[in-house]
Amino acid sequence: MKIGETYYNVELSDILDELAIQLQANGIQLLQKRNNLQTHIMVQCPYHSGGQEKKPSAGLRKDDGKFHCFACGEIHSLPEVISFCFGKDDDILGKFGNKWLLKNFSHLETESRNDIPLDMSRSKKHKRKEYVSEDVLDKYRYTHPYMYERGLDDEIIETFDIGYDKSSDCITFPVRDISGNTLFVATRAVKTKRYHYPEGVEKPLYGIFELYQQLVEFPKEVIVCEGMFDALKCWVFGKYAVALNGLGNDLQFRQLRELPCRELILATDMDKAGLKARERIREEIDNKIITEYRWNIKTFKDIGAMSRDYFLGLKKKF
């Protein structure tokens, strides 16, 4: 569909589904009721009745997202509606809404239609990307004492959907893309403390989806950790973080460059490999302020082992 001058390879219903989820996650009860018609999707108008009318009275065109309320007469572009729903009442040009769309759907090959090469061949078969289903994730939605031993709390366990696989005695970590699709499930054995990733997967930044849910005000600084438990511990301590699940790859470096924050705080392990990862990030990322946390490796191996007071006492260094 075309929104303004930009084409998105996604249907309006998918955009509204994601929008409703993120609004609700921010405590905003708007656009929760919808009716799907042939050319329009009817929604509860956010501009009157507090957005809580019993029967949806506003229509959004499926081809361009144009909004028109048949009850109060409001007419807007989709980006303007998104801005309004998130409380940006003075954003009459929908700048916030456009950024939100790019943030959540630019990975779906946003581009100008004139630049799209058309291949009319019937011989090529395009393989649809498969994601881990909710049915699979439901099998892992249990808690285990080891989660709390590692310093996690119920809020973080719920936010990141951390689970437990009884059959393998492993903690499970759904690894999601920027839109919340589960790409794969990483595991860590409770007894042997070994991580496992499906063979051949490309690792995105762990926690990038959860980070982008902070839409009311995106954090100005993001901590870059090496392991998942390290990043999760930062969240427990009230700091936003992502994890490399390793020492960094091209996809992760691109995602770091695209984060709408001013500063990256490097906090990979203080061993030889972790310090090498910091060097690579400094070489690859040239559009952010780069600082780092340093600590005595004899005191703590990584952030996941730190106490709250010790972590919050760390000083950023250039």
N, C-alpha and C positions, 0 to 999 in steps of 0.2 A: 504494500500500500504506500501511497505517496503522502507525506506530511510536510507541508511547505514545499521546499525544493529538494527534500530528501526522500529516497525510496528505502523502505524497510522490508526485508524479506520475512515478514511475520504478519499474522492476521490480527485485526483489531481486537478480537475476543481474547487473544493471548496477552495483548498489552493491558486490557482492562482487568484480566485475572491477576496479573502481576501487580498492577496499580492498587487493586483492592487489598491484596495481601500486605503490601508495604504500608498502605495507609493504616490498616488495622494494627500492624506491628508498632506503629507510632501513636496508637491510641486514637486514631481518627476514623470514625464510623461513617464513611461516605462511600457511595457507589457499590454498596454491598448487594443490592437487588438489581437484576438485569433480565431483560427479555430479548432473545435473539430472533430478529426478523430477517426477511430476505435481503434487504439492502441496508438496514439500520440495526443498531443495537439500542434498545430503550434502557435508560438508566434513571435512577433517582436523581433529580436535579439538585446539585449542591448549592445552588444560588437562592433557593427559597425553602421555607418550611424546615430550616435547619438541616436540609439534606435528608430528611427522614420521612418523606411522603410515602404513603402506603402503596401507591401504584406509580411506577416509573412514568414520568411525563416528558422526559427529554430524550432526543434521539441523537445518536452519533453515526454518521455515514461510514460504511465499511471501507469505502475506497480512499477517503482522505481524513477521516476522524472529525469532520466538521460537526460542531455541537449546536443544537437548537432545542430550547425548551418550549414546548407548545403551551405550557401553562403561564410562565412568567415572561416569555419572549426573549430571554437571554440567548445571544448567538456568539460563539467563540470558536477558536481553533483548539485542537486537542492539547497542545502545549500550554495554552492559557488556562484550560480547565485543570490540568495537572498542577500548575502553579497555584491556582486558587485553592485546590483541595489541600495542599500542603501549607496553607496559611500565607502564601505570598500574594496577598490581595492587591498590592500595588504593582505587581509584575504584569502590566497590560500587554507586553510583547511576548510573554511566555518564555523568557530566557531560561528560567529554572526548569520549566517543563521540557524544553528542548534538550537541556543537559541531562535531565533524568532519562529521556528516551535514548540518547546516545550512550549513557552509562549502562543501561540495561539491555539494549538491543543492537548496539553498533557491532557486536561480535557476529551478528547474523548477516555480515557482508553488506553493510550500508554503503550505497554508492549511487551515482547518477545513472539513470536508465540508459543514457547515450553511451556510457562506457561499458555496458554489459554485453559481452560477446554472446551471440545466440548460436546454439548448437542444436539443430533440428534433427540430428541423427537419432534413429530409433534403436540403433544397435547398442548404444551405451546404457549401462544400468548404473544408476546412482545409488550408492549404499547409504541408507538413512542411518544417522548416528543413533546409537542405542544408549540409554541411560539406565542406571540401577533403579528399579521400580520401588514404589512404596511398600508393596507386598514383601519384597526382600528386606527392606529396612525394618519393617514391623517385626521381623524375626529376631532382630538384634536390640530391640528397645527395652533393655533391662539395665538396671544399675548393678555395680559390683563394688565391694569394699575398696578395691584397688584404686578406683577413681578418686575416692575421698582421701586415700593415703597419699595420692599425688597432688593433693591440694585443690581439687576441683570442687565446685559447689553445684547445687541443683540448678541454679539459673544458667550457668555455663554449660552444664550437661544437656540441658533442654535446648539452649540456643544453638549449639553445635551438633545436636542429635547424637551425642556420644552413646555408644551401646556396648553390649556384651554378647559374644557368640559362645553359647554354652558348649557347643560341640568341639570347639578348638581351644576353649579357655583363653579367649583373646578379647581385649578391648577393641571396639570397632570405631573407626573415624570416617564418616562419609566425606568424601572430597568433592566439592561442588564447583561448578563454573560460576561466572559472575551473575547468572540469572537463577541460580539455585538448583540447576539440574545436577544430579549426583553422577559424576563421571565414573567413580569407582569407590570401593571401600577399602581403606588401609586398616591393618590390624597390628596390635602389639600384644604379644604373649604375656600373660600375667606372671608366669613363673620364670621364663627364660629371658624376659625383657627384650625380645627380638621383634623388630618391625618387619612387616611383609607388605609388599605392594604387588598388584597383578602384573604379570610379565608384559613388557612392551608399552606400558602407559606413559604418557607425557604428563609430568606433574605440574599443575598450576600452583599458584600461591595458595597454601592452605589458609582458609579464613577470609578469602577475598569476597565471597558472597555475603558473609556476616558483616564484613566491614562496610560494604556498600549499603547495608540496611540502615546505617547511621545517616539518614537523609536530611533530618532536620538541620543538622550542622555537621558536615563531614569533618573528621578530626584533622587538625593542622599538622600533627606528627604521627607517624606510624612506626612501630618497632618491627624490625626484621629479625626473626629468630631462625634457628636451624631446625629444631624439632617441633612437633605438634604440641607436646606437653608444655614446652617452653612458651609458645604463643598463648596457649590456653591459660597458663599461670598469669601472664600479663593481663589478660582480660579479667581474671579473678581479682587482680590488684587494681583494676580500674583504668588500665592502659590498653589502647588498641594495638593489635599486633597481627602479623601474618607469619607463616612458616614456610621455609624452602623445602622441607623434607629432604635435605641434602645440601649441596653446595651451590645451587643455582643453575638455571638453564635459560635458553633464549626466550622462551615463553614467559618465564617469571621476570626476567629483566624488562621485557616489554610491558608487562603488567605493572611493574614498579614505576616505570616511566609514566604510565597513564594514570596512576593514582592522583586524584585531585587534592593532594596535600602538599605542604611546603617543605616538609622535612622528613627524612628517613633516619631512624636511629638504629644503627647496626648492633645486634646483640647475639650474633652466632657464638658458638662455643669458643673458649679462649685457648683451644689447642691449635696445633699447626694447621689442620684442615679448616677449622673455623675462621682463623685469621686470614687464610688464603681466600676464603669465600668473601670476606670483607673487602679484600683488595679487588676482587673481580667486580663486586658491586660498585665500588668507587670508579672503576674503569668504565663500566657499562652505563651508569646513570649520571647524566650530565645536566639534568633539569631540576634537580632537587638540592636542598641543603643537606649535606651528609654529616651526621655526627655519630658517636658510638658510645656504648657503655663498656667499661673495662673493669675487671675484678680479678682477684687473686685466684688462680685455678686450683690452688691447694685448699682454698676455703670452700669454693663451690665450683662444681664442674660446669654447670649451666644454670640458666634462670629457673628451670623447673625445680631445682633443688633449693632455691633461695627462700628465706623467710620474707614476709611482707615488709618488715622494717628495713631489712638489708636492701631489698629491691628498690623501695621508694627512696632510699638514701643514695642510690647511684647517681653520679654526676655525669652529664653529657660532656664529651670531649670531641674536638674537631680532629 
